[in-house]
């Protein structure tokens, strides 16, 4: 073969190769499949907001990873935690996209700020699943009925107090879209009740320390014994509230609400130090998010969604937990073993509650 024929053959080969590449990329407009990673080993980025709430590291992350592995051997999970820093989460998301994520599963630090992450991902044809907290414009949303959470907390406090007296109200972070929903649901009950909210606080980062400081500061103006109850939006804050009462030298506390069914919260409920919590079966949520992420990463079209503010969604039901149904909820589901709850400090209380 002479040099001219060889050159023509090489040119033809290059054209065929480029045509093949073009054909392989012809599906790049399909946001359901994602375009950031190889179809042989798609990467799912899991971006969680913080570590102060125990659920994320202890439950959401391992449950999500286990379900992805069960459903898709070839899939990889890139886990990133923002430590309550919205700017850090933005950088993590951009890094995940650069590294070739096929799907972002995003629990935002700041729901409004996270819309820029959604836009950036979608411009790269990478779908975003808003996990636990709503993000406007996300491709999908998975969470619990958050207004109902607040309603349950408010209803429990009304029942526990006999619907009369003064209460404190500690809400979640103003940048957390769920916190606004919890607050709305709680106010829908409390505002028409016989309870009077004497002071209300929006906790900037759900910090238990902030909750304790706020509650202690109120004791300079209010006799703690005069309070009928305390609305705390989650168990971390409930722990801070209890610590503030304990610091006053009196173990007797008024009814305190909570959320997340943290182990410490369940133990306080068993011991009579917290009235209730709201259990959101995290395994159900994490499993559903993993199933959806794997479907998107492997090009399958999800089904069975409902609409939430224009976003295809899966909305799950929360469960109120008091001393009366600990055994029938978090224990029955295997969320905790009795041995987890009934450590030496709580053994007598557990026995009295029928936990053994």
N, C-alpha and C positions, 0 to 999 in steps of 0.2 A: 504494500500500500504506500503511495507516495505521500509527501507531506501535506498536500492539499486535501486529499481524501481523509487523512488522519485528522486534520483540523476540522473538517466538516463533520466527522463522526463524533469528535469531542463536543462540538457545538450542539449537535442533535441530542447527545446524552444529557448535557446541561439543561437544555430546554425541557426534556422529558422530566428531569428531576425537579425543576422549578414548577412545572405543571402539576407534578404530584404533590408538592408542598402546598400549592394554591388549593388543590382539591381537598387536602387534609384540613385546611383552615376555612373551608367554605361554610362551616357551621358556627363561625365565631359570632354571628348575630343572635344565637340562641342563649339567652340569659339563664335558662333552666339548667344547662349543662355546665356553665362556667367555662372560662377559656384560659385560666392561669396555670394549669398543670397538665401533666401527661395523663391521658385516659387510662394508662396502665397502672398508675400509682397516684391518684388524685390526693391532694392535701386539703384538709378541712381545718381552717383556723378557728380556734375557740378563744374568744376574747372576753374575759370576765373582769368585773370592775374593781374588786377590792378583796382584802384578806381579813379585815376586822370582823366581818360576819362569817362565822365558822362554816356555813353551808357550802361556800364556793370551793374551798380547798378540800373539804372532807367529803362532800357529796357530789355537787354538780360536775366537777372535773373528772373524778374517777368513774362515775356512773356513765357520763357521756362517752368517755374514752372506751370503756368496756363494751358499750352498745355498738359503737362504730366498729370495733374489732370483730364483734360477733357478726355483724351484717356485711362487712367488707374487709377481707384480709388484705387487700391491696391498698386500702385507704390509710393515710397517715393523718394524725392530729397534731397540729402545731398549737400548743397552749401558751397563752399570754395573759398576764394579769397586770392591770393598770395601777394598782395600789391607790385608788381613789383620785387619780390624776388624769383629767380629760386630755391634756396635751400629750401625756405619755401614751394614752390609748390611741390617739390619732397617729402617733409615730409608729406604734405597734401594728396598727392596721395597714399603714402604708408599707411597712416592712414585710408584712405577711403577703400583701399583693405583689410586691417586688419578688418575693421568694417563690411565687407561683401558686398561691392558694386558689382552689377551685370554688370555694364557698367560704363566706365569713359567717360565723355564728357569734353574734355580738350582743353582749349585755352591757349597755352603755353606762359610763360614769355620769355623763350629762346627755340626756336624751335629745335636747335641741342641738347641741354641738355635734352629736353623732350623725346628723343628717349630711354633714360634709363627707363623712366616711362612706355613707351609703352612695352618695353621688360619685365619689371617686371609684368605688368598687364597680358600680354599674357602668361607668364609662369604660371599664376594662372588661365588661361582660361577665362580671363575677357577682352572683346573687348574694344578698344579705338576709340572714334570718335574725330578726330582733328577738333576742332570748330573754324572757322574763320581764323586760322593760320595753315599752313601746318606742319605736323610732318612726317618725313620719317618713313615708316614701320607701320603707323597707319592702323587700320582696315578699317576706312572710313574717308572721309574728306568733310566738308561742308564750303563753303566760296563764296565770290564774285570773279569776274574776276579781280584780283588785278592789273595785268599789264594794263588792260583797265582803271582802276581808275587813274593810273598815266598818261596814255595817255590823258584822259579827262581833267585832271588838266593842263597838258602842252598845249593842244589845246586851252583851255579857256584863258590861259595866253597869248598865241600868238595872239589870237583874240583881247583881251582887250588892249594889248600894241601896236597893229598895226605892230607886228613882228619886232620891233626894240628897242634897248636900253639895258641898264644894269639891271640885276636882281640878287637878292640873292636867294639861294636855301636851304631850311631847310627840311631835310629828317627825317624819323623816326628812331627808335632804331636799331642799328646794330644787336641786338640779336633777333629782330622780323622778321621772314621770310617774312611776308607781306610787311614790309618796303622795303626790297630789290626788291620786285616785283613792288611796287609803283614807286620806284626810277628808275628801269629799264624802265618802261613804260613812265615815264616823260622824261627821257633822250632821248628816241627814238624819241620824238617830239622836245624837246628843242635843242638837238645837231645839228639838221639840219635846225633850224630856224634862223632868223636874230637876236635873243636875245643872249646876252653874260652873262654867269654866272660869276660874279666877285668874289663871295665867296660862298662856299658850306659847309654845316654843317650836320653831322649825330647826332641827338639828343639822348643821351644815354637812356633816359626813356620817350621820347615824352613830356618832361616837358614844360609847357607853360612858366614857369619862366626861364628855360634855353633858350627858344626861344627869350624871351625878352632881356635877357643878351647878347646873341649872336648878335642880331640885333643892339642893342645899341652900342656894341663894334665896329661894322662896321661903325657907324656914326663918329667914331674918324678918319676914313680913307676915308670915302665916304660921300659926301653931300647927305643927305636923299632925297632932292628935285631932285637929278640927277637920282634916281632909277626909272626905267620904271615899275617895278613890283616885286613881291616876290612870289616865289613858297614855300608854306607851305604845308606839307604833310597831316596835319589834322587841324581841327578847333581849338583845344587847342593851337597849335603852332601859328595859325593865330591870335588868341587872344593875344598871347605874342608879336607878330610882331606889331599888331595894338597899343598895349600899349607902345611899344618903340617909334613909330611915335608920339603918343599922348604926350609922355613925352618931345618931342622936341618942344611942344607948337604949333603944327600945326595939325588941325583936317583933313586936306586934305591928303589922303594917296593914293599911287599907287594901282593898282589891286593886291589883295592878294587871293591866292587859299586856299582851305581847303578840309575837308573830315569828314564825320560822321553825317552831318546835325544836329549838336548840337544846342540847342535852342539859345544859345548866338551867334553862328555862323549865324543862320538864321536871327536873329535880326540885326546883323552887316550888312548882305547882304541887308536887307530892308532899312537900314539907309545909305547905300553906303559906309560902312567902310570895307567891304570885298566883293570881286567880285563874288566868287562862292564857292560852296561846292559840295561834292559828296555824294548823298543820297544812302545808302545801306539799303533797307527795312529790318530792323532788325527783324520785326515780321515774315517775310518770312523765314529768316535764323533760328531764334529760334524755330519756329514751325516745320520746317523740321528736325532740330536736335532732337527735342522732339519726333517726330514721329519715327525717326530712332532708338533713344535710347529705346523707348518703344517696338518697334519690336524686338530689340536684347535682351532686358530684359525678354521678354515673349516668346522667342524662334521662332519668325517669321523671314523669310528670306527677307531682303530688296531687292527691285527691282528698275530698272530705273536709275542706276548709269552710269557715264561716267568715263573714266580713266584719272587721273592726276598723273603723275610721278609714275605710278605703283599702285596707291591707288584708290579703287572705290570711286567715288566722286560725289557730287552735286555742280555744279558751277552756281552761280546766277548772274544776270545782274545788274550793278550799274546804277545810274541815275545822270546826272549833273544837279545842281540846281543853277539858277541865280535869280536875282530880277524878271525876266520875268515869271518864272514858279513856284514860291513858292506856289501859290494858287493851281496849278494843280498837285503838287507832295506831299509834306509833309502835306499840309492841306487836300487835297482830300483823302489821305490815312488815315486820322485821326491820323497821327503821332503827330501832334500838332493841337490844336484849334487856331483859329484866336486870341482869347482872351489870349492865352499863349504867342503869339508873340507880339501882339499889346498892351503892357503895356503902362503906361502913357508916359514913355520916348520915345517910338517909335510910338505913336499914329499919329502924323503928317506924319511921313514917311510912315506908313501903309496906311493912307488915300490917299497919293499921289500915292502909288503903287496899289491902288484898293483893298486893304485888309480890309474888314469890315464885 
